[in-house]
Amino acid sequence: MALAKVNPDAPFDKICYIGCGVTTGIGAVINTAKVEEGATAIVFGLGGIGLNVIQGLRLAGADMIIGVDLNNSKKEWGERFGMTHFVNPSEVEGDLVPYLVNLTKRGADQIGGADYTFDCTGNTKVMRAALEASHRGWGQSIVIGVAGAGQEISTRPFQLVTGRVWKGSAFGGARGRTDVPKIVDWYMSGKIEIDAMITHKLPLERINEGFDLMHEGKSIRTVVEF
């Protein structure tokens, strides 16, 4: 556990989210991947982490930001934070990876594949798809989602020998005592958005309703006040 001194004018019922989801998502883009302006990116899973990855990609100046989610209601959310394309895997004919690779072909680049991909699901099959949807030669795939205990990830060695990179990211590679106050300042200055992602507020005695909302995909984040 660590403490960070932040702007005392910042509302705690909003900036509490910076203590995990906001920093993890934005940090994975800025600190772990170091995304550059004009990049192409794919984000798998548009929950509380994925939306902040999208927000981070927008801040970094990415040109193409593709969001992938099974819930069509996430399309509007993704677009709100900077997503340019939405893909529902259940609506794709054939394999998802070739579809995404083809979607990222631009101009003279007829190989396709995103410069950066981010797994925000914790699903090991999705982690593999994210790696294989990154660009041959230089693509980076960032694993943010936490898989179940004992699960393993796998891919063909060819995917790595041809230049792709698999990276992990914990808390967005952020330094809590210095980076959290900075992100609070970004929020206070309007550089990033948080309020819209806090879709519900509940008292402590109704905390189980918060878990229900999460499992049903009806909330982005619920703040429990006590």
Secondary structure, DSSP 8 states (H G I E B T S, - for coil): -------TTS-HHHHGGGGTHHHHHHHIIIIII---TT-EEEEE--SHHHHHHHHHHHHHT-SEEEEE-S-TTHHHHHHHHT--EEE-GGGSSS-HHHHHHHHT-BTTB-S--BSEEEE-S--HHHHHHHHHTB-TTT-EEEE-S---TT------HHHHHTT-EEEE-SGGG--HHHHHHHHHHHHHTTSS--GGGEEEEEEGGGHHHHHHHHHTT--SEEEEE-
